Amino acid sequence: MFWQKGFQASGMRDIQHALDMRPGSIYARFKSKDVLFQTVVEQYNECNRRKLVEVANAVSPINALREFIITPLTGSEDKRYARQCLLVKTIPELDLLGINCQQVVMEGITTSRECFILVIESAIDKNELPANTPVSNAADWLMNQFIGLRAYASINDDDMGIKFMVDKLFIDLTSAWPETQALSE
C-alpha cells in the first residue's frame, strides 16, 4: 500500500483493505500508521540488504548487480509501482514523516550505499572492475544512478529504453574513473 500510494496518500481504509484487517486489529498490532510504516520499511530494508549481499557474494557481482537493478524496472504493468524503490518513493515525503519513520528511511538509504560498497569491492576483487576504482565515489555514483533509474522507470513504458539506460550504467561503471575528485576544480 505505502509502496503504491506513498505514506500520506495511504488512508486507513486503504490499509484495512490491503491487510484485510479491521481498524481495531491494526491499532492493536501496530499502535499507529507510523509504526506500521516503520515495520514495512524495516522489512523492505532487510530484504534489500540481503539481496545486495547476495549480489556481492555472487560469482559475478557485476552480472548479479545488473539483474538486481533491471528486474524490478521492467516488471509487468500491474506491478508498475514496484519500479520505484519504496525508499525513493518516500524521499519527497520525508519532512512530513515522524522522526522514527525518517530515521528508518535514512537507515535504508545508508544501508543500500554500504551494500553498494560491498558489491564494488567484490567486483574489484574478482577483476570485474579496475583495481583503481574509487570505491566510495563509485558507490555514491551507483546510488545516484539507482535512484534515477527507479524514478525514470516508474514513468516510462519503454522496457527497451530502460534496458538501454541500464546497459549505459554498466558501461560507465566498468570504465575508467577520473583521476581527481572533480574535473571542474
Summary of the structure (lengths in Angstrom):
residues: 185
radius of gyration: 18.3
end to end distance: 45.4
largest distance: 59.3
contacts: 507
relative contact order: 0.12
helix: 75%
strand: 0%
